[in-house]
Every structure is written in C-alpha cells, then in structure tokens.
Amino acid sequence: MYEILRFSIIGLLIGLSSSYTFQALLAQEPVITGNELSKEYLIAGVLGIVIGWISLIFKTERFSFTMQLIIHFILVTICVLAAGYFGKWYDITNISSMLSLLVWVFTIYAISWGISLVLIKKDIKEMNQAIQKRKKINLKEVGR
C-alpha cells in the first residue's frame, strides 16, 4: 500500500510540474482561462498518478528489465494519447499533430530514463564502494 501511495504522489508531482512547464514553454495562446488551466492540471494530475501506478511494474521480478521498460513505455504512451484526446493536445484528424505528441512522449521518456540511468549507476557505484569498505574492515578484523 505504501508503494502505491508513494508512486501516486511522485507521479502526481511530476505530472503537475510537467504540465506547468509545458504550459509555460509551448502554450499556443498567450492567455489561458482559469477553467482551461484547471482542466489541464486535472488531466496532468490524473495522468501523473496513473503513470505512477504503471511504474510499479518495475517493482516486480516477473519480467526482465527490458520487458518492463517496453510494457511501461507502451502503457504510458496509451495514457498520454488518451489524456491528450481529452485535453485536446492534438487533432485526431491530423496525423502530424499526433506524431508531434508521440515525438514529445518519446523525447521526455528518453530524457527521464537517461537521468534515471545516471542516478542508478551512481547508486550502484556507492553501494559497491560501501561493500568494498566493509570487506576491508572484515579482513582487518579477521587478521587480528
């Protein structure tokens, strides 16, 4: 239960901050009404929570990491397309607008996983250093 709540909150925060950033950077209209902004934040919040839940797939050992990543990417893409439909982020009759959204999804996904990979490698390095330090301490104790 704790993991579900944790992933929900992380997803919500990422979804809202992403929405705010994209509104600031990519807004086609200089002014957005309160109702439109509320709708965008609602969609982004729900999308973030759902993506947080989808991310729980990485907690299972049932699939290889590669399979988890593929499943996660497909489900995230489906969710973004659904959210985009409700938020009118693309014109369903215009393939280029849908492709543009998919390019954004892929770009954001690639950047997110690039950052995650760097952080994971840093954590692994720190864990290996801690293990090596313990081994040295244990060898000193055995040698006494």
N, C-alpha and C positions, 0 to 999 in steps of 0.2 A: 504494500500500500504506500509506503514511504517513497519508493522509487517512482511510482505513478505520479504522486503529488510533486515530487522533485522535478521530474521530466516535464510535467504540465507547466510548472512555474517557469522553468528555464525556457520552454517553448513559447510561452506567453510573452515573456520579456523580450526574447529575440524577435518574435513576430511584431510586437508593437514598435520596437526600436527600428526594425527594418522598414516598417510601414512609414514611420515618421521620416526616416532618411530618404526613402524613395519619393515621398510626397514633396519633400524639400528639393530634391535633385531633378525629378522627372515630371513634375506637375505641368500639364499642358496648359492649364488655365491658371492665371496668376492668383486668383481668389477662389477659395473653396468654401462652401457654406457649412454651417455647423452640422446640419443633417448629413451632408456628404462626408464630412470628416468623421462623424460618429460611425457612419456605416463602414468607412474604411478601417477604422480602429476595431470595430466589432469583427469584421472579416479577418483582419490581421491577427487579432487575439485568438479567435477560434482556430484559424489556420495554424498558428503557433502551437496551441495546445495539442491539436491533432498530430502535428509533426513531432511534437514531444512524445506523444504516445507511440507513434510509429518508431521512434528512435529506441524504444525499449527492445526492439529486435536485436540490438547489439548486446543485450544482456543475456541472450540465450546462447547455448552451445550447440544447438540443434543443427545450425548451418555454418558453413565456412564463412570467414570474414568477407570474402569476395561475393558470395551469395547474399549475405546480409546487406552488403552495400548495393547490390543490384536491386534487391527487393525494396530496400529503403528508397532508392532513387526513383523507382517506378511509382511507388505509392505516394511519395512527395510530389512528383510531377502530376499525378492524377488529382491530388488535393489542390495543388496550385491552379490547375486548369479549372477545377470546379469553383474555387474561390474567385478566380479571375472572371468566370462567367457571371457570378452573382455581383461582383464588383465592377463589371463592365471594363475590365482591364484590357480586353481585346474584343475585336469584332469577329464574331463566329463565322461570318460570311467572307471574311478577308483572311486568307491563309497567311499572308505576310505578317499580319498583326499577331496571329497565333505563333508563328515561327519566332517572331521577335520575343514574345513572352518565354518561349521554350529556350531561346538563347540566354535570356536573363536567368532562368532557372538553372541551366547548366553552369553558367558562369558563377553564380552565387554558390552553387553546390560545390564546384571545383575549388573555389576560394575557401569555403568552410572546411572542406576536407584537407586542403593544403595546410591550413592553420592547425587543424586537429592533428595531422601527421607530425608537424613540427613539435607540438606540445607532447604528443605521445612519445616521440623519440627522446625528448628532454627528460620525461618521467622515467623512461627505461634506463637512460644513462645514469640518472640519480639513483635509481634502485640498484643498478649494477655496482655503482660506487659504494653504496651502503653495504651490499653483500661482500664486496672485496674487503671493506674496512672490518666487518665482523669476522671474516676469515682470518685476517691478520691478527685480530685480537684473540681469537680462539687458538691460533697457532702459538702465540706468545704464552698463553695460559697453559697450554699442553707442554711447552718446552721448559716450564719452571721446574 
